Amino acid sequence: MYKMISLPIFQVDAFAKGIFSGNPAAVVPLEEWLSDDLMQSIALENNLSETAFFVKEDEHFAIRWFTPLVEVNLCGHATLASAYVIFNEMDASGQTLSFTSKSGPLHVEKDDDVLTLNFPTDQIQAVAISPDILDALGQDRCVAAYQGRDDLMYVFDNQSKIEAMDPNFYALIPLLDRGILVTAPGDGDLDFVSRGFFPGTGINEDPATGSAHTTLTPYWSAELSKTKMKAVQLSKRRGYFQVEHQKDRTMISGKASLYMKGQIKIN
């Protein structure tokens, strides 16, 4: 006889201005860990950029994140979505949550409907600009290139180039370790804008990438000589961020909206 497993599941739009914006993440609270293969299969079935799984351990939560193809070391929007579920669907007390992860301790603070991630700041190093990457991005030049912990970052000179970019994702895959962030100064009241491409993980373009802002924030903080900034990720859905550079930590703030909740049934 096979045992039926029933698991709660939530779909939350993170770094959003209401549903249908920001980045949708699946959130699966667990009483104990499932096998890696089963969590990967659930993430593939969900077919969202990230599925977060977490288990309560004493006063904190252990969290892991899966794309449809691989487990990743850090994901901002699915952490924000998980915090939303814990605060709003699990009646968490207090205004602060702590997570343990493959990227170390992570914290989330709640202030009314704004959630703020406290993440480790990425360490970026200047690298040579690759003509092959520029060609795959459909560009002939950029301002600078940097390598972060997981992703490359290519800097361009204006927002319109980021908005119009139409990459050749198949050409990008063999050129990247995980993904590439493209960024430029923002128009109007925006300090900077970005987009994130991760074709090797099964995500051609991520709608709103929290972890990317641990790479983007220190760069733009130095360039603009300011620590608090407003940013938008220019995917079709748009992601909305307030960020603050605090040396070895990056504060990433945004809102989330619950789209759906239900049950996973597995034999």
N, C-alpha and C positions, 0 to 999 in steps of 0.2 A: 504493500500500500504506500502511495506517495502522500506526503504531508503537504497541505496547502499552507503557503506563507502569505500573510496579508500584511502589507506595509503602508503606512500613510505616505502620501506624496503631495507636495505643494508646487505650484508654478508661480514664480514671483518675478515681476519686472523690476530690475534694479537700476539705479541711477536714472530714474524715469521721471517724467512729468505725467503721471497717470498711466493707465494700461496702454499697450501698443506703442510704448516708447521705451527707451533704455534697453537693457539686455535681459531676456527671459532666462531664468535658471530654474532647474528642478531641485527641490530640497526633499531629502528622504531622512527623517529622524529614525535612528535605530536604537534598540535596547542593547544589542551587541553587534560586533562586526560580522558582515557577510563575507564570503570568499571574494577575493579580488576578481575572479572570473565572473561571478554573479553581479557584482557592482558594475563591472565594465559592460556586461550585457544589458543591465538596466539603463545605463547611460546611452548605449547605442540605441536601445528601443525608444528612449525619450527623444533622441535626435535633436537635442539642444546643445548650445556651445559648451555648457557645463551642467553636470549633476553633482550636487554636494550631498555627502553623507556625513552625519555626525552622531557621536555617542556621548552621553553625559558621563563624566568621570569626576566624582567628588564635586568641587565647586566650579569646574570648567567643562568645556566640551572639546573632544578630539574631533577634528574635521579632516576630510579628504575630498578631493575633487577629481572628476573624470569627464573628459570630452567623449564624444562617440568612439574615439579610437584609442586614447591613452589616458593614464593618470598624470596630472600635472602637480608641480610643487607648490604653486600659489595661485589663487584665483580670488580677485577682489569682489566681482559682482555676485558670485555665488556665496561668498561669506556674508555680504550685505543681505542677500536674500535669506540666508540661514538665520541671521540675527533678527530679521523681520519676523520670521516664523516663530522663533523662540520668544520674542517680546510680545507678539500679538496673538499667537495661536496656542502657546504653551504657558501663558500667564507667568512669565518670568518676573521675579521681584527685582527691584533696583533698576539702575540706569546704565549699568556696565556689564558686558559679557567678556569672558576670556576663552580663547580657543588655543589648543595646541595643534601644531601642524608640522609638516616636513620642512617648513620655512621658519620654524620657531614659534614663540608665543605671539598671538594676535589678539587685539582688543577692539571692541566695538562699544561706542557710547551712544546713548539715545538722548536726544533733546527734542521733545515734542515729536514731529514726524520726520526729523532729520537724523540719519544714522551716520556716524563717523568711524571709519576704519583707522586703526593705528597700526601701520605696517612698517616693516624694515625698509629703509631707503636703499635703493639699488646703487651699486657702484659702477659707474660708466667710464669707459676708456675710449679715447679717440682711435679710430681705425681708418684704413684706406678706403676711399669710396670705390665700390666695385662697378665697373662699366656694365657687367652682366646683370647686376641687380637693378641699376638704373634703367637698362633696356627692358627688363621684365616689368618694371613699374611704368614704362612708357614715358620716361623722362630723359633729358639729355644732360642735366646737371643738378646738383644739390649743394647746399651750403656746407654741410659737414655730415660725418657718419660716426656713430658710437656703438660700442658693444656693451650691453648690459649683462646681467646674470643669465637671462634666458633669451633675450631678443636683441636684434639690431634696432637702432634708431637712426633714421635718415631725416635730416632737417632741411626744409625748403623755405623759400623767402616770402611766400604769401599764402593766404587761406584758399584762394581760388584754385591753386594747383592741387591742394589736398582734396578739395571738393570734386574736382574733375578727374582725378586719377582713376585709371581703369587697368589694373594690373593683369598680366598674364600669369595666372596662378600656377599653372603647370610648370612654367619656366622658373618660378620662384622656389618651388619645393626643394630641389637639390641644392639650392644656394643658402638655405637657412637651417640653423640649429632647431629653432622652434617657430619664431615668427619675426615680423618686422613692423615697427611703428614708424609712421610718417607723420611729421609735425611741422607746424609753421606758426608765426605770430597770428593772433586772432584779430578779426575786424571789430569795430565798435567797442563794447565794454568787455569783450573777451580778451584774456591775456594770451591764451594759446589754444590751438585746435590740433586734432590728431585723427588718425584712423589706424586700425590694427589688422594686419593680415597674417593668418596662421594656417596656411593650406596644408602643411604637413601633419597637423593634428586633426584634420577633417573639418576645419573652420576656415573657409576662404576669407571672410571678413567677420570680425567680432563686433557686435553692435556697440558695446560699452565695456571697456576693459579696465577694471579697478587696478589690477596689479601693474598695468602699463604706466599708471601715474606715479608709481614709485621710481620709474625710470625718467619720465617726462618732467616731473616736478623739480628735481634738483637741477636739471639743465636750465629750465626756464627761470627758476629762482635766481640763478647766477646771471643769466642773460638780461633779465628785467630788473635786477636788484630789488626784489621784493619777495616776501615769504608767503603771503596769502594771495591766491590767484583763482580766477574763474576760467573754466575750460569746458569745451564741448567736443565730444567725439562725433565726427561728421559722417556716421553711417546713415542709412536711410531712416533708421528708427531714432537716431540721435541719443547720445548719452550726456548727462548734465552733471558736472563736478564742481565742487569747491575744494581746493587743496591748500595745504599748508606745509611748508618745508621746515622741519625741526631737526636739522642735521642728520642724525642716524635713523630718525623716524619720519615717516610721511603720513600726514593726516588727510584722509580722503573722504569727503562728505557727499551724501546724496540721499535721495528719497526712493522708496520702493512701494509697489502696489501689488496686491494679491490678485492674480488672474484666475486661478483654479486650485481646487483641492479635491483629493479623492483617495482611492486605495489601489495599490498594486496587488495583483493576485498571481501567485507563482506556484506551480506544482513542483 
